[in-house]
Amino acid sequence: MSKKTVTVQQIGSPIRRKDYQALCLKGLGLGKMNRVRVLEDTPSVRGMIDRVKHLVEIKSI
């Protein structure tokens, strides 16, 4: 059985945002514009994506 993944791309900058938003991006493995990461689809990852949904774009689930 394969694990579900989610692909996210950073489309916004954390500059002039709350500290927790920059930390969420770092936790997701992002931090530079247009960086793409494939992450395991877990509730904690979904929560981090939800906190920075205006800075990331979900490419695939």
PyMOL Python script that loads the backbone (N, CA, C, O; Angstrom):
from pymol import cmd

cmd.read_pdbstr("""\
ATOM      1  N   MET A   1       0.842  -1.173   0.000  1.00  0.00           N
ATOM      2  CA  MET A   1       0.000   0.000   0.000  1.00  0.00           C
ATOM      3  C   MET A   1       0.892   1.242   0.000  1.00  0.00           C
ATOM      4  O   MET A   1       1.749   1.401   0.869  1.00  0.00           O
ATOM      5  N   SER A   2       0.684   2.105  -0.968  1.00  0.00           N
ATOM      6  CA  SER A   2       1.517   3.300  -1.049  1.00  0.00           C
ATOM      7  C   SER A   2       0.940   4.412  -0.178  1.00  0.00           C
ATOM      8  O   SER A   2      -0.268   4.495   0.045  1.00  0.00           O
ATOM      9  N   LYS A   3       1.835   5.257   0.304  1.00  0.00           N
ATOM     10  CA  LYS A   3       1.416   6.371   1.145  1.00  0.00           C
ATOM     11  C   LYS A   3       0.920   7.502   0.259  1.00  0.00           C
ATOM     12  O   LYS A   3       1.430   7.708  -0.842  1.00  0.00           O
ATOM     13  N   LYS A   4      -0.074   8.230   0.744  1.00  0.00           N
ATOM     14  CA  LYS A   4      -0.590   9.376   0.012  1.00  0.00           C
ATOM     15  C   LYS A   4       0.378  10.537   0.164  1.00  0.00           C
ATOM     16  O   LYS A   4       0.987  10.729   1.216  1.00  0.00           O
ATOM     17  N   THR A   5       0.504  11.297  -0.896  1.00  0.00           N
ATOM     18  CA  THR A   5       1.387  12.459  -0.867  1.00  0.00           C
ATOM     19  C   THR A   5       0.633  13.690  -1.349  1.00  0.00           C
ATOM     20  O   THR A   5      -0.412  13.592  -1.992  1.00  0.00           O
ATOM     21  N   VAL A   6       1.183  14.832  -1.026  1.00  0.00           N
ATOM     22  CA  VAL A   6       0.656  16.110  -1.485  1.00  0.00           C
ATOM     23  C   VAL A   6       1.842  16.931  -1.990  1.00  0.00           C
ATOM     24  O   VAL A   6       2.889  16.983  -1.345  1.00  0.00           O
ATOM     25  N   THR A   7       1.671  17.567  -3.142  1.00  0.00           N
ATOM     26  CA  THR A   7       2.722  18.384  -3.740  1.00  0.00           C
ATOM     27  C   THR A   7       2.343  19.850  -3.570  1.00  0.00           C
ATOM     28  O   THR A   7       1.267  20.276  -3.988  1.00  0.00           O
ATOM     29  N   VAL A   8       3.240  20.617  -2.952  1.00  0.00           N
ATOM     30  CA  VAL A   8       2.976  22.037  -2.727  1.00  0.00           C
ATOM     31  C   VAL A   8       4.100  22.874  -3.337  1.00  0.00           C
ATOM     32  O   VAL A   8       5.258  22.458  -3.375  1.00  0.00           O
ATOM     33  N   GLN A   9       3.726  24.067  -3.814  1.00  0.00           N
ATOM     34  CA  GLN A   9       4.682  25.006  -4.375  1.00  0.00           C
ATOM     35  C   GLN A   9       4.492  26.338  -3.684  1.00  0.00           C
ATOM     36  O   GLN A   9       3.360  26.785  -3.496  1.00  0.00           O
ATOM     37  N   GLN A  10       5.586  26.976  -3.305  1.00  0.00           N
ATOM     38  CA  GLN A  10       5.515  28.286  -2.660  1.00  0.00           C
ATOM     39  C   GLN A  10       5.296  29.345  -3.722  1.00  0.00           C
ATOM     40  O   GLN A  10       6.059  29.432  -4.684  1.00  0.00           O
ATOM     41  N   ILE A  11       4.251  30.155  -3.554  1.00  0.00           N
ATOM     42  CA  ILE A  11       3.940  31.207  -4.524  1.00  0.00           C
ATOM     43  C   ILE A  11       3.979  32.602  -3.899  1.00  0.00           C
ATOM     44  O   ILE A  11       3.841  33.602  -4.604  1.00  0.00           O
ATOM     45  N   GLY A  12       4.168  32.671  -2.569  1.00  0.00           N
ATOM     46  CA  GLY A  12       4.206  33.960  -1.883  1.00  0.00           C
ATOM     47  C   GLY A  12       5.405  34.047  -0.965  1.00  0.00           C
ATOM     48  O   GLY A  12       5.973  33.031  -0.566  1.00  0.00           O
ATOM     49  N   SER A  13       5.785  35.267  -0.635  1.00  0.00           N
ATOM     50  CA  SER A  13       6.940  35.505   0.216  1.00  0.00           C
ATOM     51  C   SER A  13       6.523  35.658   1.677  1.00  0.00           C
ATOM     52  O   SER A  13       5.479  36.247   1.958  1.00  0.00           O
ATOM     53  N   PRO A  14       7.323  35.136   2.612  1.00  0.00           N
ATOM     54  CA  PRO A  14       7.007  35.313   4.032  1.00  0.00           C
ATOM     55  C   PRO A  14       7.455  36.663   4.590  1.00  0.00           C
ATOM     56  O   PRO A  14       7.282  36.926   5.780  1.00  0.00           O
ATOM     57  N   ILE A  15       8.026  37.517   3.747  1.00  0.00           N
ATOM     58  CA  ILE A  15       8.469  38.836   4.205  1.00  0.00           C
ATOM     59  C   ILE A  15       7.249  39.650   4.627  1.00  0.00           C
ATOM     60  O   ILE A  15       6.237  39.669   3.925  1.00  0.00           O
ATOM     61  N   ARG A  16       7.346  40.323   5.778  1.00  0.00           N
ATOM     62  CA  ARG A  16       6.283  41.137   6.359  1.00  0.00           C
ATOM     63  C   ARG A  16       5.055  40.313   6.726  1.00  0.00           C
ATOM     64  O   ARG A  16       3.931  40.814   6.704  1.00  0.00           O
ATOM     65  N   ARG A  17       5.277  39.055   7.062  1.00  0.00           N
ATOM     66  CA  ARG A  17       4.203  38.183   7.540  1.00  0.00           C
ATOM     67  C   ARG A  17       4.474  37.840   8.998  1.00  0.00           C
ATOM     68  O   ARG A  17       5.540  38.160   9.524  1.00  0.00           O
ATOM     69  N   LYS A  18       3.539  37.206   9.639  1.00  0.00           N
ATOM     70  CA  LYS A  18       3.723  36.765  11.024  1.00  0.00           C
ATOM     71  C   LYS A  18       4.823  35.717  11.083  1.00  0.00           C
ATOM     72  O   LYS A  18       5.046  34.988  10.116  1.00  0.00           O
ATOM     73  N   ASP A  19       5.511  35.642  12.220  1.00  0.00           N
ATOM     74  CA  ASP A  19       6.621  34.696  12.383  1.00  0.00           C
ATOM     75  C   ASP A  19       6.191  33.257  12.182  1.00  0.00           C
ATOM     76  O   ASP A  19       6.929  32.467  11.593  1.00  0.00           O
ATOM     77  N   TYR A  20       5.000  32.902  12.665  1.00  0.00           N
ATOM     78  CA  TYR A  20       4.567  31.516  12.551  1.00  0.00           C
ATOM     79  C   TYR A  20       4.378  31.086  11.101  1.00  0.00           C
ATOM     80  O   TYR A  20       4.493  29.901  10.789  1.00  0.00           O
ATOM     81  N   GLN A  21       4.087  32.039  10.206  1.00  0.00           N
ATOM     82  CA  GLN A  21       3.922  31.686   8.802  1.00  0.00           C
ATOM     83  C   GLN A  21       5.258  31.325   8.163  1.00  0.00           C
ATOM     84  O   GLN A  21       5.334  30.380   7.377  1.00  0.00           O
ATOM     85  N   ALA A  22       6.305  32.066   8.493  1.00  0.00           N
ATOM     86  CA  ALA A  22       7.635  31.738   7.983  1.00  0.00           C
ATOM     87  C   ALA A  22       8.098  30.399   8.541  1.00  0.00           C
ATOM     88  O   ALA A  22       8.739  29.617   7.839  1.00  0.00           O
ATOM     89  N   LEU A  23       7.774  30.134   9.810  1.00  0.00           N
ATOM     90  CA  LEU A  23       8.159  28.864  10.415  1.00  0.00           C
ATOM     91  C   LEU A  23       7.399  27.685   9.794  1.00  0.00           C
ATOM     92  O   LEU A  23       7.957  26.598   9.644  1.00  0.00           O
ATOM     93  N   CYS A  24       6.145  27.895   9.439  1.00  0.00           N
ATOM     94  CA  CYS A  24       5.377  26.838   8.770  1.00  0.00           C
ATOM     95  C   CYS A  24       5.974  26.529   7.396  1.00  0.00           C
ATOM     96  O   CYS A  24       6.071  25.366   7.005  1.00  0.00           O
ATOM     97  N   LEU A  25       6.368  27.568   6.671  1.00  0.00           N
ATOM     98  CA  LEU A  25       7.002  27.338   5.364  1.00  0.00           C
ATOM     99  C   LEU A  25       8.290  26.545   5.541  1.00  0.00           C
ATOM    100  O   LEU A  25       8.567  25.620   4.777  1.00  0.00           O
ATOM    101  N   LYS A  26       9.071  26.908   6.548  1.00  0.00           N
ATOM    102  CA  LYS A  26      10.316  26.198   6.811  1.00  0.00           C
ATOM    103  C   LYS A  26      10.031  24.741   7.178  1.00  0.00           C
ATOM    104  O   LYS A  26      10.746  23.839   6.742  1.00  0.00           O
ATOM    105  N   GLY A  27       8.998  24.515   7.970  1.00  0.00           N
ATOM    106  CA  GLY A  27       8.612  23.165   8.352  1.00  0.00           C
ATOM    107  C   GLY A  27       8.159  22.321   7.172  1.00  0.00           C
ATOM    108  O   GLY A  27       8.316  21.100   7.175  1.00  0.00           O
ATOM    109  N   LEU A  28       7.596  22.978   6.162  1.00  0.00           N
ATOM    110  CA  LEU A  28       7.174  22.279   4.953  1.00  0.00           C
ATOM    111  C   LEU A  28       8.327  22.063   3.983  1.00  0.00           C
ATOM    112  O   LEU A  28       8.158  21.404   2.957  1.00  0.00           O
ATOM    113  N   GLY A  29       9.494  22.609   4.298  1.00  0.00           N
ATOM    114  CA  GLY A  29      10.648  22.458   3.409  1.00  0.00           C
ATOM    115  C   GLY A  29      10.688  23.501   2.318  1.00  0.00           C
ATOM    116  O   GLY A  29      11.406  23.348   1.330  1.00  0.00           O
ATOM    117  N   LEU A  30       9.922  24.558   2.490  1.00  0.00           N
ATOM    118  CA  LEU A  30       9.895  25.644   1.517  1.00  0.00           C
ATOM    119  C   LEU A  30      10.697  26.806   2.087  1.00  0.00           C
ATOM    120  O   LEU A  30      11.309  26.671   3.146  1.00  0.00           O
ATOM    121  N   GLY A  31      10.704  27.934   1.408  1.00  0.00           N
ATOM    122  CA  GLY A  31      11.429  29.091   1.924  1.00  0.00           C
ATOM    123  C   GLY A  31      11.875  30.018   0.816  1.00  0.00           C
ATOM    124  O   GLY A  31      12.155  31.192   1.057  1.00  0.00           O
ATOM    125  N   LYS A  32      11.943  29.500  -0.391  1.00  0.00           N
ATOM    126  CA  LYS A  32      12.281  30.329  -1.547  1.00  0.00           C
ATOM    127  C   LYS A  32      11.141  30.216  -2.550  1.00  0.00           C
ATOM    128  O   LYS A  32      10.485  29.180  -2.652  1.00  0.00           O
ATOM    129  N   MET A  33      10.922  31.276  -3.273  1.00  0.00           N
ATOM    130  CA  MET A  33       9.827  31.318  -4.230  1.00  0.00           C
ATOM    131  C   MET A  33       9.930  30.177  -5.242  1.00  0.00           C
ATOM    132  O   MET A  33      11.023  29.815  -5.678  1.00  0.00           O
ATOM    133  N   ASN A  34       8.790  29.625  -5.604  1.00  0.00           N
ATOM    134  CA  ASN A  34       8.631  28.571  -6.608  1.00  0.00           C
ATOM    135  C   ASN A  34       9.260  27.235  -6.227  1.00  0.00           C
ATOM    136  O   ASN A  34       9.353  26.342  -7.070  1.00  0.00           O
ATOM    137  N   ARG A  35       9.689  27.080  -4.992  1.00  0.00           N
ATOM    138  CA  ARG A  35      10.214  25.794  -4.550  1.00  0.00           C
ATOM    139  C   ARG A  35       9.053  24.811  -4.419  1.00  0.00           C
ATOM    140  O   ARG A  35       7.982  25.168  -3.929  1.00  0.00           O
ATOM    141  N   VAL A  36       9.271  23.578  -4.857  1.00  0.00           N
ATOM    142  CA  VAL A  36       8.226  22.552  -4.847  1.00  0.00           C
ATOM    143  C   VAL A  36       8.679  21.406  -3.952  1.00  0.00           C
ATOM    144  O   VAL A  36       9.838  20.994  -4.002  1.00  0.00           O
ATOM    145  N   ARG A  37       7.765  20.894  -3.134  1.00  0.00           N
ATOM    146  CA  ARG A  37       8.043  19.757  -2.264  1.00  0.00           C
ATOM    147  C   ARG A  37       6.910  18.753  -2.362  1.00  0.00           C
ATOM    148  O   ARG A  37       5.740  19.119  -2.480  1.00  0.00           O
ATOM    149  N   VAL A  38       7.278  17.478  -2.311  1.00  0.00           N
ATOM    150  CA  VAL A  38       6.309  16.390  -2.233  1.00  0.00           C
ATOM    151  C   VAL A  38       6.358  15.879  -0.805  1.00  0.00           C
ATOM    152  O   VAL A  38       7.390  15.392  -0.344  1.00  0.00           O
ATOM    153  N   LEU A  39       5.230  15.994  -0.105  1.00  0.00           N
ATOM    154  CA  LEU A  39       5.167  15.671   1.314  1.00  0.00           C
ATOM    155  C   LEU A  39       4.143  14.575   1.566  1.00  0.00           C
ATOM    156  O   LEU A  39       3.198  14.401   0.796  1.00  0.00           O
ATOM    157  N   GLU A  40       4.342  13.845   2.646  1.00  0.00           N
ATOM    158  CA  GLU A  40       3.377  12.841   3.055  1.00  0.00           C
ATOM    159  C   GLU A  40       2.102  13.542   3.526  1.00  0.00           C
ATOM    160  O   GLU A  40       2.168  14.548   4.232  1.00  0.00           O
ATOM    161  N   ASP A  41       0.965  13.021   3.142  1.00  0.00           N
ATOM    162  CA  ASP A  41      -0.315  13.635   3.469  1.00  0.00           C
ATOM    163  C   ASP A  41      -0.746  13.213   4.871  1.00  0.00           C
ATOM    164  O   ASP A  41      -1.413  12.194   5.050  1.00  0.00           O
ATOM    165  N   THR A  42      -0.352  14.018   5.865  1.00  0.00           N
ATOM    166  CA  THR A  42      -0.697  13.755   7.263  1.00  0.00           C
ATOM    167  C   THR A  42      -1.468  14.950   7.813  1.00  0.00           C
ATOM    168  O   THR A  42      -1.428  16.030   7.225  1.00  0.00           O
ATOM    169  N   PRO A  43      -2.166  14.775   8.925  1.00  0.00           N
ATOM    170  CA  PRO A  43      -2.893  15.905   9.515  1.00  0.00           C
ATOM    171  C   PRO A  43      -1.983  17.081   9.892  1.00  0.00           C
ATOM    172  O   PRO A  43      -2.394  18.235   9.772  1.00  0.00           O
ATOM    173  N   SER A  44      -0.768  16.808  10.341  1.00  0.00           N
ATOM    174  CA  SER A  44       0.126  17.905  10.714  1.00  0.00           C
ATOM    175  C   SER A  44       0.562  18.703   9.488  1.00  0.00           C
ATOM    176  O   SER A  44       0.652  19.929   9.548  1.00  0.00           O
ATOM    177  N   VAL A  45       0.830  18.023   8.388  1.00  0.00           N
ATOM    178  CA  VAL A  45       1.200  18.716   7.150  1.00  0.00           C
ATOM    179  C   VAL A  45       0.010  19.512   6.634  1.00  0.00           C
ATOM    180  O   VAL A  45       0.173  20.646   6.183  1.00  0.00           O
ATOM    181  N   ARG A  46      -1.179  18.934   6.694  1.00  0.00           N
ATOM    182  CA  ARG A  46      -2.384  19.644   6.267  1.00  0.00           C
ATOM    183  C   ARG A  46      -2.603  20.903   7.110  1.00  0.00           C
ATOM    184  O   ARG A  46      -3.020  21.937   6.587  1.00  0.00           O
ATOM    185  N   GLY A  47      -2.325  20.816   8.402  1.00  0.00           N
ATOM    186  CA  GLY A  47      -2.470  21.973   9.278  1.00  0.00           C
ATOM    187  C   GLY A  47      -1.503  23.083   8.931  1.00  0.00           C
ATOM    188  O   GLY A  47      -1.869  24.258   8.942  1.00  0.00           O
ATOM    189  N   MET A  48      -0.255  22.713   8.618  1.00  0.00           N
ATOM    190  CA  MET A  48       0.734  23.735   8.234  1.00  0.00           C
ATOM    191  C   MET A  48       0.349  24.371   6.904  1.00  0.00           C
ATOM    192  O   MET A  48       0.486  25.583   6.732  1.00  0.00           O
ATOM    193  N   ILE A  49      -0.131  23.560   5.964  1.00  0.00           N
ATOM    194  CA  ILE A  49      -0.561  24.107   4.674  1.00  0.00           C
ATOM    195  C   ILE A  49      -1.727  25.067   4.880  1.00  0.00           C
ATOM    196  O   ILE A  49      -1.789  26.113   4.233  1.00  0.00           O
ATOM    197  N   ASP A  50      -2.648  24.723   5.772  1.00  0.00           N
ATOM    198  CA  ASP A  50      -3.803  25.585   6.026  1.00  0.00           C
ATOM    199  C   ASP A  50      -3.389  26.932   6.606  1.00  0.00           C
ATOM    200  O   ASP A  50      -4.022  27.947   6.314  1.00  0.00           O
ATOM    201  N   ARG A  51      -2.343  26.959   7.417  1.00  0.00           N
ATOM    202  CA  ARG A  51      -1.898  28.220   8.030  1.00  0.00           C
ATOM    203  C   ARG A  51      -1.219  29.146   7.031  1.00  0.00           C
ATOM    204  O   ARG A  51      -1.161  30.356   7.254  1.00  0.00           O
ATOM    205  N   VAL A  52      -0.704  28.596   5.932  1.00  0.00           N
ATOM    206  CA  VAL A  52      -0.029  29.427   4.923  1.00  0.00           C
ATOM    207  C   VAL A  52      -0.660  29.228   3.541  1.00  0.00           C
ATOM    208  O   VAL A  52       0.024  29.307   2.521  1.00  0.00           O
ATOM    209  N   LYS A  53      -1.966  28.972   3.521  1.00  0.00           N
ATOM    210  CA  LYS A  53      -2.642  28.663   2.260  1.00  0.00           C
ATOM    211  C   LYS A  53      -2.567  29.803   1.246  1.00  0.00           C
ATOM    212  O   LYS A  53      -2.707  29.569   0.046  1.00  0.00           O
ATOM    213  N   HIS A  54      -2.351  31.025   1.710  1.00  0.00           N
ATOM    214  CA  HIS A  54      -2.225  32.165   0.813  1.00  0.00           C
ATOM    215  C   HIS A  54      -0.797  32.296   0.239  1.00  0.00           C
ATOM    216  O   HIS A  54      -0.564  33.099  -0.663  1.00  0.00           O
ATOM    217  N   LEU A  55       0.142  31.512   0.761  1.00  0.00           N
ATOM    218  CA  LEU A  55       1.528  31.569   0.294  1.00  0.00           C
ATOM    219  C   LEU A  55       1.930  30.340  -0.506  1.00  0.00           C
ATOM    220  O   LEU A  55       2.999  30.323  -1.116  1.00  0.00           O
ATOM    221  N   VAL A  56       1.086  29.308  -0.514  1.00  0.00           N
ATOM    222  CA  VAL A  56       1.415  28.080  -1.234  1.00  0.00           C
ATOM    223  C   VAL A  56       0.279  27.693  -2.169  1.00  0.00           C
ATOM    224  O   VAL A  56      -0.863  28.126  -2.020  1.00  0.00           O
ATOM    225  N   GLU A  57       0.638  26.861  -3.134  1.00  0.00           N
ATOM    226  CA  GLU A  57      -0.333  26.339  -4.079  1.00  0.00           C
ATOM    227  C   GLU A  57      -0.226  24.826  -4.056  1.00  0.00           C
ATOM    228  O   GLU A  57       0.873  24.283  -4.167  1.00  0.00           O
ATOM    229  N   ILE A  58      -1.340  24.142  -3.915  1.00  0.00           N
ATOM    230  CA  ILE A  58      -1.334  22.687  -3.914  1.00  0.00           C
ATOM    231  C   ILE A  58      -1.389  22.213  -5.354  1.00  0.00           C
ATOM    232  O   ILE A  58      -2.355  22.483  -6.067  1.00  0.00           O
ATOM    233  N   LYS A  59      -0.346  21.501  -5.782  1.00  0.00           N
ATOM    234  CA  LYS A  59      -0.258  21.023  -7.159  1.00  0.00           C
ATOM    235  C   LYS A  59      -1.020  19.719  -7.351  1.00  0.00           C
ATOM    236  O   LYS A  59      -1.744  19.562  -8.334  1.00  0.00           O
ATOM    237  N   SER A  60      -0.864  18.787  -6.421  1.00  0.00           N
ATOM    238  CA  SER A  60      -1.573  17.515  -6.526  1.00  0.00           C
ATOM    239  C   SER A  60      -1.727  16.903  -5.153  1.00  0.00           C
ATOM    240  O   SER A  60      -0.955  17.176  -4.234  1.00  0.00           O
ATOM    241  N   ILE A  61      -2.738  16.071  -5.037  1.00  0.00           N
ATOM    242  CA  ILE A  61      -3.001  15.386  -3.764  1.00  0.00           C
ATOM    243  C   ILE A  61      -2.858  13.907  -3.978  1.00  0.00           C
ATOM    244  O   ILE A  61      -3.034  13.128  -3.041  1.00  0.00           O
TER     245      ILE A  61
END
""", "prot")
cmd.dss("prot")
cmd.show_as("cartoon", "prot")
cmd.util.cbc("prot")
cmd.orient("prot")
